[in-house]
Amino acid sequence: MQSAVRDRQPTLLDGKGAATRAAILGRAVDLASVEGLEGVTIGRLAAELEMSKSGLFAHFGSKQELQLAAVETAARRFAAAVIEPALAAPEGAPRLRSIIDAYLAHLDRDAYSGGCFWAATSVEYDDRPGPVRDAIAAALDAWLGELERQARIARAAEPAQFAFELYAVVMAANSRYRLSGDRAAFEHARRAIDRLLSELPSTGATA
């Protein structure tokens, strides 16, 4: 009997530990969208989640480790909310449409307290060399790279330029909405996206 309990105990602890870690990172990502990753500290999270600092430190050995884990969590959430739902659409213009629609919807429903995690952290770390900046830059490079790949499939004349403009429109909508609180920013963005997509060759824009 005792042996069976010992055999099961690590699984139970692992499950509890995973849930605690997920809760910590969920709060960390949301906090970073408002105050940046520098505002995400073990002490701050311990107080907000009513945990001991030592208990939280057991999950993350340093502030940087916590920040990097928050970036990874934000990337996974972005993929789940924006990229994965769009995979059902054919590649090219239909996929671009689905991706951008999902991204705008993600921002419009206030998924994070401070708006786009990537907008907040990229501004915060654009001039701060180090592992955290590298992780943010790699995630954004991957995102722009996918937009460019889809633009190339859609036969955009300049795929990199097209991807940049799509990205710029979404970032502008996020910034305007966060400052003004006016959700019309998202409608303006959708109209701008419509105009961009209408410039693609008809064979690339066919759903």
C-alpha positions in Angstrom: 0.0 0.0 0.0 2.7 2.5 1.0 4.6 1.6 -2.1 1.6 2.3 -4.3 1.1 5.7 -2.6 4.8 6.6 -3.2 4.5 5.5 -6.8 1.5 7.8 -7.4 2.7 10.8 -5.3 5.2 12.3 -7.8 2.4 12.3 -10.5 0.1 14.2 -8.1 2.8 16.6 -7.1 3.8 17.1 -10.7 0.2 17.9 -11.6 -0.2 20.4 -8.8 3.2 21.9 -9.6 2.2 22.3 -13.2 -1.0 24.0 -12.3 0.7 26.4 -10.0 3.3 27.2 -12.6 0.6 27.9 -15.2 -1.2 30.2 -12.8 2.0 32.1 -12.1 2.8 32.5 -15.8 -0.8 33.5 -16.6 -0.6 36.3 -14.2 3.0 37.2 -15.3 1.9 37.5 -19.0 -1.1 39.7 -18.1 1.0 41.9 -15.8 3.7 42.3 -18.5 1.1 43.6 -21.0 0.5 46.5 -18.6 3.8 47.1 -16.8 6.3 45.4 -19.0 8.4 42.4 -18.1 10.5 44.5 -15.8 7.4 44.8 -13.6 7.2 41.1 -13.4 9.1 40.1 -10.3 9.0 37.1 -8.0 8.1 39.4 -5.1 5.3 41.1 -6.9 3.8 37.8 -8.2 4.1 36.1 -4.8 2.1 39.0 -3.2 -0.6 39.0 -5.9 -1.0 35.2 -5.9 -0.7 34.9 -2.1 2.3 32.7 -2.3 5.6 32.7 -0.4 8.6 34.0 -2.3 10.4 30.8 -1.6 7.5 28.8 -3.1 7.5 30.9 -6.2 11.3 30.8 -6.4 11.1 27.0 -6.5 9.4 27.3 -9.9 11.8 30.0 -11.3 15.3 30.3 -10.1 15.7 34.0 -11.2 13.8 37.0 -12.5 15.2 36.4 -16.0 14.1 32.7 -16.0 10.6 33.9 -15.0 10.6 36.5 -17.8 11.7 34.0 -20.4 9.0 31.6 -19.3 6.5 34.4 -19.6 7.6 35.1 -23.2 7.3 31.4 -24.0 3.8 31.3 -22.5 2.7 34.3 -24.4 4.0 32.7 -27.6 2.0 29.5 -26.9 -1.1 31.5 -26.2 -0.7 33.6 -29.4 -0.3 30.4 -31.4 -3.5 28.9 -29.8 -5.5 32.1 -30.3 -4.3 33.3 -33.6 -2.3 30.8 -35.6 -4.0 27.5 -35.0 -7.6 28.6 -35.7 -6.4 29.9 -39.1 -4.9 26.6 -40.2 -8.2 25.5 -41.5 -8.0 28.2 -44.2 -6.1 27.5 -47.4 -2.6 29.0 -47.5 -2.2 32.3 -49.2 -4.7 35.1 -49.0 -7.4 33.1 -47.2 -4.9 32.1 -44.5 -3.7 35.7 -44.2 -7.3 36.9 -43.8 -8.0 34.3 -41.1 -4.8 35.1 -39.2 -5.3 38.8 -39.1 -9.0 38.5 -38.3 -8.1 36.2 -35.4 -5.4 38.6 -34.2 -7.7 41.6 -34.3 -10.4 39.6 -32.5 -7.9 38.6 -29.9 -7.1 42.2 -29.2 -10.7 43.4 -29.4 -11.8 41.1 -26.7 -9.1 42.4 -24.3 -7.4 39.0 -23.9 -4.8 40.8 -21.7 -5.3 43.8 -19.4 -2.8 45.9 -21.2 -3.5 44.9 -24.8 -0.9 43.2 -27.0 1.8 41.5 -25.0 4.2 41.8 -28.0 3.6 45.5 -28.5 4.3 46.2 -24.8 7.4 44.0 -24.5 9.0 44.9 -27.9 9.0 48.6 -27.0 10.3 47.8 -23.6 13.2 45.7 -24.8 14.1 47.1 -28.2 17.3 48.7 -26.8 18.1 46.2 -24.1 20.4 43.5 -25.3 20.2 40.1 -23.6 18.3 36.8 -23.6 14.9 38.3 -22.9 15.2 40.7 -25.9 16.4 37.8 -28.0 13.4 35.7 -27.1 11.0 38.5 -27.9 12.7 39.3 -31.2 12.7 35.6 -32.2 9.0 35.4 -31.6 8.2 38.5 -33.6 10.6 37.4 -36.4 8.7 34.1 -36.6 5.4 35.9 -36.7 6.5 38.3 -39.5 8.1 35.3 -41.3 4.9 33.5 -41.4 3.0 36.5 -42.7 5.7 36.9 -45.4 5.5 33.2 -46.3 1.7 33.4 -46.7 2.1 36.7 -48.7 4.5 34.9 -51.0 2.0 32.1 -51.6 -0.6 34.7 -52.3 1.7 36.1 -54.9 2.2 39.5 -53.3 4.6 41.6 -55.4 6.7 42.3 -52.4 6.0 39.7 -49.7 8.2 41.3 -47.0 6.6 44.7 -47.5 3.1 43.2 -47.5 3.8 41.4 -44.3 5.2 44.5 -42.7 2.1 46.5 -43.6 -0.3 43.9 -42.2 1.7 43.9 -39.0 1.8 47.7 -38.9 -2.0 48.0 -39.3 -2.6 45.6 -36.4 -0.1 47.3 -34.1 -1.7 50.7 -34.9 -5.1 49.4 -34.0 -3.8 48.1 -30.7 -2.0 51.3 -29.9 -5.0 53.5 -30.8 -7.5 51.4 -28.9 -5.3 51.3 -25.8 -4.9 55.1 -25.7 -8.5 56.1 -26.7 -10.6 53.1 -25.7 -12.4 53.5 -29.0 -13.1 50.1 -30.6 -13.6 51.8 -33.9 -9.8 51.4 -34.2 -10.4 47.7 -35.0 -12.9 48.5 -37.7 -10.5 51.0 -39.3 -7.9 48.2 -39.2 -10.2 45.7 -40.8 -10.9 48.1 -43.6 -7.2 48.7 -44.1 -6.6 45.0 -44.3 -9.4 44.6 -46.8 -7.7 47.2 -49.0 -4.3 45.4 -48.7 -5.8 42.0 -49.5 -7.7 43.4 -52.5 -4.3 44.3 -54.0 -3.3 40.6 -54.3 -3.7 38.8 -57.6 -7.2 37.3 -57.9 -5.8 33.8 -58.0 -4.1 34.4 -54.7 -7.2 36.0 -53.1 -9.6 33.2 -54.0 -10.9 31.4 -50.9 
